[in-house]
Structures are given as structure tokens and as C-alpha cells.
Amino acid sequence: MPITPETTVTRNDDLMIAEIDGEVVLMHVDKGNYYGLDQVGSDIWERMAAPVSVADLHAALVADYEGDAEEIRADLMELLERMAEHDLVRVAA
């Protein structure tokens, strides 16, 4: 399912999660893979604790981080698509 601004995302709570020095490490037990998130990725992960629309997530990031809104949107979409590809997030229309 393609991710759009209207898409609702939430994290996959079936993962093992650890926080190390302010960064999140995720382990997908079923796949045997682990993933590390930097500070911004970890912040996005925390913001997805409850279902949130991509548009609302983007607006919150633009409000909290310095940078071009379009660049933030592109980076967010890329991250969410990668996370969905690896079953780290749940995506709903």
C-alpha cells in the first residue's frame, strides 16, 4: 500500500525494542533482523506510539526541527516506506 499524507501509521508493537543512549534499536524476531534508528528516527518512532496521519507527523516535525518542509517530507516518506517494507510500522489508508 503506498504511503500518502492521508495514510495513518503506527509502529509494529510485535518488535523487541531497546533504547540505547537516546536511540532506538528494533529487532524483528520473526525475521531475525535488527534495525537502528538515529535520534530523529527515534523521535519519529516515539511519535508513532499511537496511530498518526503522515500529514500530522510531518507538521509536527516541521514545527520541531529546522529545515525545509519539503526536504523533511521527502525524508519522512522515505523512512516510512523503508519501515513499512521491513514490517516495522503498520499502515492504514
Stockholm file with secondary structure:
# STOCKHOLM 1.0

chainA/1-93         MPITPETTVTRNDDLMIAEIDGEVVLMHVDKGNYYGLDQVGSDIWERMAAPVSVADLHAALVADYEGDAEEIRADLMELLERMAEHDLVRVAA
#=GR chainA/1-93 SS CCCCTTCEEEECTTSEEEEETTEEEEEETTTTEEEECCHHHHHHHHHTSSCEEHHHHHHHHHHHSCSCHHHHHHHHHHHHHHHHHTTCEEEEC
#=GC SS_cons        CCCCTTCEEEECTTSEEEEETTEEEEEETTTTEEEECCHHHHHHHHHTSSCEEHHHHHHHHHHHSCSCHHHHHHHHHHHHHHHHHTTCEEEEC
//
